[in-house]
Amino acid sequence: SAVISQKPSRDICQRGTSLTIQCQVDSQVTMMFWYRQQPGQSLTLIATANQGSEATYESGFVIDKFPISRPNLTFSTLTVSNMSPEDSSIYLCSGGLGVTPGADTQYFGPGTRLTVL
Amino acid sequence: ILNVEQSPQSLHVQEGDSTNFTCSFPSSNFYALHWYRWETAKSPEALFVMTLNGDEKKKGRISATLNTKEGYSYLYIKGSQPEDSATYLCALGYGQNFVFGPGTRLSVLP
């Protein structure tokens, strides 16, 4: 298994600013992902964080808005840029130990609860 | 776009009651169906990974079944306890992606 921590656990930010969320895994995971859950909505995948290369974004998410870094196998960051109230969500990172993410258990961080005023 | 539905949206039961809820999805090729329990301010916790039609998994008082032909999975909780209060998520895993349902929020009243 893997234990994942996130910082910060919550934040309240002003419109137009940016927030960087950190994700730390206690073991080397093959895949890392970033999700968000907007109020009343399902968890939605933002992107796959690739070590040493650009993240792979899902439809509707772009690098300029959600830049992601993954410098090594245990750490990743997600930045929410130029925030608006619509970005108020819970952001979660996850990691998997296998090579087939859809088939393997994903381990999740506790989430970052973001409120944008 | 794959759509995963869960019902009911929320559920209130008394301590000791048994309960069940449903995850439904279009029958299609996917690697696995996953169930998670998500308590407020905690990490979603993996409960089951199910891959085969007819799969049944059990973990303590919680069990799950999978019917891929008709496109549903049931999660059962026997003798609910207050600590079972959480949101239960199902997700279809395919390719590099999980597609989550909206969850069932369970409240167990003492």
Interface residues (C-beta under 8 A of the other chain):
Chain A: I4 S9 M31 F33 G40 Q41 S42 L43 T44 L45 T48 T56 E58 L92 T100 P101 G102 A103 D104 T105 Q106 Y107 F108 G109 P110 G111
Chain B: V4 F30 Y31 A32 H34 Y36 A41 K42 S43 P44 A46 V49 T51 L89 A91 L92 G93 Y94 G95 Q96 N97 F98 F100 G101 P102 G103
